């Protein structure tokens, strides 16, 4: 199964081969893992055919790639609930979903973005930014809906105190852990995509910057057991980013339409304020009132004054840096707008002057001498006699 129609073949494992077939290679590896699951046997299996032990081992290994590991039964008043914690086997699951993200990236690129960009005949620079924004619009929209569903179903909106109560939140519901694994997989897959998509060298540092920032914040919330706070902060961040990249897509199709940029500016400032307020409320006040103020990494407890201040400092510095970039971006937009308006006024004024200068002046025939118009033969023109009434 191929995602692209290629008329030219490349040598096996060459650079061109990897660039044009990376999605197909990922699809093949995912298919191998799924085929291995077909050999899974157990008490729920109705098949009584003999299965080789090697195939059973293969099936058990395949489950490590697909499903979250480290499940724990937590007793509750209604019975037992299966929760999950993190460990080194999560790296294997993340690796599998990196290939899934590469496949989905290729599908969105081939069947949506490439078809749309051909209609607008964009330049090379705009085409690269159009592809970047198109991929991120699809990802942010999916993540927003998913994140909002998790927050609502887990009751984090209805009970805000649950964001810090009973810390550390070592045991995670399935949907929370799976969400974080998929988020880490997506942003890790974005690193090789810089090579696969042939991103321009001038764009690589900027994209590496925000990819690494997302990885640091998501992995930090996951490893420090601040997953509940991280979900809400991710929702706020993805809302602002979705509007920004949607505004860029609209701008590439119609450069005179900048209404979404104005809406994004308002949402961006509000999300920054909410992020700072919520971070201070949860980290500086909520966790500070918890009883377990000890550093116990084996139990997942990182609730110490030094770590709280460190996390809060990182969040505040990141929000301040984003606001500085936002102000710089807005000032540049306003400067470009006023320069464009002044250039249009100068062009209109110069066109008016040129038009006035190009009009021919009406002059009387002959020439002037001592204030009297002389005919071409040197005599004064005869004045017309007025008829008496």
N, C-alpha and C positions, 0 to 999 in steps of 0.2 A: 504493500500500500504506500503510495507516494503522495506528498502534499503539493508538489510542484511539477509542472510540465517542463521537461528539459529536453532540448534538442541536441545538446552537446554533452558527451560523457567525459569524465575526468579520471586520471589515474587513481587507483585505489589508495586510500589513506593520504592522499596529497592535500595540500592546503585548500585547493579549490573543491576537492571532494568533500572535505569536512564542512566548508562554508555552505555548500549547496545541499548537503544531505544530513545535517546535524539533527533535524527534526525526525527524519526517517530512522536514523540510528537510535534516537531516544525512544521512538515508537517500538522498534524491535526489542530493545532491552525491557521496556514495560511489558510487552507481549510475552517475553520469556518468563517473567515473574508471574503473570496471570496464568500461563499454561502450567507452571509448577503447582499452582493451587488446585488444579484439576485432580492431582494425585493425592489430595488430602483425604485421609480416612479417619474414622473415629466412631464413637458410639451412636452418633446421629446419622451416620451414613448407612443407607439401605443397600449398598453394594456389598456382595459377599464374595467378590472375586479376589483372588490372592494378589497382593500388591508388594512389590519389592521393598525391603527396608530402606534402600537408598532413596526411593521416591518419597517415602514418608518423611525422611529427613529433609529432602528438598522442599516439601510442602511446608514443614515447620519453619524452615529458613525463609520461605517466601512470605509468611505471615509477619515476620520481623520488618520487612520492607513496607508492607501495606498498612498494618494496624499499629496504633500507639502501644507502647510497651509499658511495663511496670504497673500493671493494674492491681489494685488493693481493694478488698471488701471492707467498707466502712459501716459499722452497725448504726442504725438509726431507730427512731421510735416506730416507724412503719416496717422495718425489716433491715435488709442490707442493701447498700448502694455500692456500685463499682466505681471507684475513682482511680485516678492515675497520678503518678509523680514522674519526675524526669530522671534521666540517666544517659549513659553513653550510647545505648542502643537507639536513642532518638536520632543520632547522626545517620544511621542506616535508613531510617524512615524518611528523614529529610532528603537524603540522596535520591531515594526513589521519586519523591514528589518534585525534585528539581527537574528530572526528566519529564514528568507530567507537565510542569510549567513550560518547558521548552517546546513541547508539542502544542500546547494551547497557544503559546506565543506565535508559533508558525501558522496555526489555523487563523488566528485573528489577522495576522499580517497578510496572508495570501488571499483569503476569502472576503476581507472587508477593507482594510486600509489601502492595499495596492489598487483595488478597483476604484476606490473613491479618489485617490490621489491622481490617477490617470486623467480624470475628468477636468481637473483644475490646472494641469500643466505647471506644477510648482517648480521653483528653482531647486538646486541641489541642497542649499541650506534650509529652505523652508520644507523641503521634502523630508529631511532628516528630523526636523522638529515636529512635523506633522505625524510621522510614525511614532515618535516618542510619546507625544501627547495622546495619540489614539490608543496605544497600548496601556498607558496609565489611566485613561478614562475608563476603559473596560475593567481594569483591575480595581481601581478605587470604588467604582460603582458596586462591583460584586462584594468587595470587602466591607463597604458601608452597610449593605443590606444584611450580610452575614453577621457582622459585629453587632448591629442593632438587635438582631434576632437573639443572639446569645445573651446580650445584656438584659433584654426584657424577660426572657425565659428564666434566667438565673436570678432575677429579682434585684439586680443592682440599682435600678432606677427607683423602685418602690422602697428600698431599704438602703439609703446611702451609708448608714453606719456599718454595713457589711463590708465596705471597702477597707476598713482597718480592724474591725473586730475579729477576734480569734486568729490574729496573725501568729505564726506564719501559715499561709494558705498553701500547705504542701500538697494536699490531695485535690486534684482538679477533676471536674466533670469531663466526660469524653469530648464534648463539643468545644470546651475551652482549650484543652490540650491540642486537639486536632487543628483548631484555628491558629494557634501559635506555631505549630509545626508547618502549616501551609504558608504562613506569613514569612517565616524564615526561609522556606524553600523558594518562594518567589523572589525575594531580594537576593538570595545567593545565586539564583539562576540568571539574574540580571548582569552578573559579572562576566560570564562567558558570552552573553548576548552582545556585549560591547564589541567582541571580536567577530561574532557571527554576522552581526548587522553592519559591519564595516563602518563603525561610527568615526566621524572625523576626529583627528588628533586634538583639535581645539575644543571639542565637546567632551572628551573623555574625562579631564579633571573635574568638570562640573558634575557630570553624572556619577563619577566615583564618589564624589563628596556626599551627595544625598543618599546614595545606596549604602555607604558605610554608616551614615548617621542613623538610618532606619534600622540597620542590623544591630548597632550598638544599643539603641533604645529598646527594641523588641527583645533582644537576647537578655538585656539587663532586667527588664520586667519579668521575663520568664525564669531566669536563674535566681533572682532575689525574691521570688514568690510575691511579686507585686502585680500579678496578672489581672486582678480586678480593676485596679487603677489604670493599668496599661490598656485595657479594653476601651475604657471611656476616652482616654487621651488619644488613642488611635482613631476612634470614631470622629473626634473633633478635627484631628489633623487631616483625615481622608476627606472630610466634607470640604475643607478649604482647598485641598489639592484637586479634588474633582472639579470644583468650579473654575479653578485657574486653568487647568488643561482643557476643559470644555470651552472656555473663553478663547484660548489659543486656536482651537480647531475652528471656531466660528470666525475668528479674525483672519485665518488663512483663506477661508472661502469668501469673505467679504471684509476688506480692510477698513471699511467705513463703519463697521458695526463693533463698537467697544462697550456696549451696555453690560455685557457679562463681566468685563473687567471691573466695572464700578461695583457690581454686586459682589464680586470676589473680594474687593478691597474692604468692604464692610464686614463680610463674614470672616475674613482673615484677622482683622483687629479683634473681633468678638471672640474668636477661638483662642487667640493668644491670651486674652484676659481670663477666659474660663480655665484655660490650661494652668496658668500660674495660680489662680485662686484655688482650684481643686488640688493641685500639688501641695501647696502650703497647708491646706486644710487636712489632707490625709497624712502627709509625712511629718509635718512640723507639729500638728496638734493631735491628730488621731492616734498615730503610732506612739507618740510620746506619752500617752496616757495608758498604754497597755502595761500589764504587769511584768511580762517577760522581756526585760531590758538587758539581755545577755547575747553574746556572740556565740552561737552554736551552729556552725555550718553543717554538721552531720544531721541535725534536726531541721535544717532549713531556716533557722532563725538568724536574721541579720539586723535585728532591731536594736542598734546601738546609736548613741548620739553622733559618733563620728561618721558612720555610714549614712545615717539620715541626712546629716548636713551635706555629705558628699553627693548623695543622689539629688537633693534639692538644689545644690549649686550647679550640677550638670544641667538640670531641667531649666533653671533660670538663665544660665548662660546661653543655652540653645535657643530659648525663646527671645532673649535679647538680641542675639545674632540674627535671628529671622526677622525681627522687627527692624533692625538696622538695614538689612537687605531690602525689606519692603519699602522703607522710606526712600532709600537710594533709587529703587525701581520707579517709584511714583514721581520723584523729582526728575528723573531722566525722561519719563513719559511727558510730564508737563513742559519740560524744556524743549523737547522735540515738537510738542504741539504748538507752543508759542513761536518757535522758530519757523515752523511750517506756516502758521498764520501770518507772521510778518513777511515771509517770503512771498506769500500770495498777495499781500497788500502792495508790496514793492513791485511785483510783476504787473498787477492791475494798474498801478500808478504810471509805471513806465509805458505800458501799452496805451494808456490814455494820452500821454504826452506825445508819443510817436504818432498816434492817430491825428492829433491836432497839428503837428508839424507837417504831416504829409498832405494836408488840405491845401489846394492852390489858392493864392491870393489874387483877388480881382483888382486889376489896375487899369486905369484909363489909358487909351491909345495915345501915343506921342510921348513927350517928356515935359518936365517942369523947368521953368526958368523964371526966377524972381517970384515964385509963388503962382505963376500963370502957366496953365497948360498950353504948350505949343504943339502944333501939328507936326507931322513928320517933315513937311516942307518948310518949317520955320515960321509960318504964320499962325497967328492965334485963331482958334476956331471961332467961327461966327456965332454969336449968341442969337438964340431964337427970339424973334419979336413977338411979344404977347399981343394977341388981338384984343383991341379994345372992345368992351362990351357994348 
